[in-house]
Amino acid sequence: MVAHYHAALEGRALAILPCFLAGPDPRLCEVLPGEVEVTRQFWMYYSEDLRKLKRITLVAEYLRASAELNRPLLMGESRVMGYLPSP
């Protein structure tokens, strides 16, 4: 994905890029807006024996909350990234 991003920036390729990467960059533009839509899912994986460790649950909860806060950015509805408050 990073290689595709840089190739598109250099004018060497068309690329299907996630909204959160391409959307905020004014050097890129949509080629087929409204005609092509790709939806992806993010998955978290950690082994079952780590599930109850506080440090693992804290990171998983933080990532989940960050993704939810930034749902509009991830879905291409916004170009603004939200930040969770510091603990």
Contacts in CASP RR format, 6 or more apart in sequence:
PFRMAT RR
TARGET T0000
AUTHOR 0000-0000-0000
METHOD contacts of the structure
MODEL  1
MVAHYHAALEGRALAILPCFLAGPDPRLCEVLPGEVEVTRQFWMYYSEDL
RKLKRITLVAEYLRASAELNRPLLMGESRVMGYLPSP
1 17 0 8 1.000
1 18 0 8 1.000
1 21 0 8 1.000
4 13 0 8 1.000
4 15 0 8 1.000
4 16 0 8 1.000
4 17 0 8 1.000
5 15 0 8 1.000
5 17 0 8 1.000
5 21 0 8 1.000
5 22 0 8 1.000
7 13 0 8 1.000
7 15 0 8 1.000
8 14 0 8 1.000
8 15 0 8 1.000
8 17 0 8 1.000
8 22 0 8 1.000
8 28 0 8 1.000
9 25 0 8 1.000
9 27 0 8 1.000
9 28 0 8 1.000
14 31 0 8 1.000
15 22 0 8 1.000
16 36 0 8 1.000
16 38 0 8 1.000
17 28 0 8 1.000
18 40 0 8 1.000
18 74 0 8 1.000
19 73 0 8 1.000
19 74 0 8 1.000
19 75 0 8 1.000
19 76 0 8 1.000
20 70 0 8 1.000
20 73 0 8 1.000
20 74 0 8 1.000
20 76 0 8 1.000
20 81 0 8 1.000
22 28 0 8 1.000
23 76 0 8 1.000
23 79 0 8 1.000
24 79 0 8 1.000
24 80 0 8 1.000
24 81 0 8 1.000
42 67 0 8 1.000
44 60 0 8 1.000
44 63 0 8 1.000
44 64 0 8 1.000
46 56 0 8 1.000
46 60 0 8 1.000
50 56 0 8 1.000
51 57 0 8 1.000
62 84 0 8 1.000
65 84 0 8 1.000
66 84 0 8 1.000
67 74 0 8 1.000
69 82 0 8 1.000
69 83 0 8 1.000
69 84 0 8 1.000
70 81 0 8 1.000
70 82 0 8 1.000
72 78 0 8 1.000
72 80 0 8 1.000
73 79 0 8 1.000
73 80 0 8 1.000
73 81 0 8 1.000
73 82 0 8 1.000
END
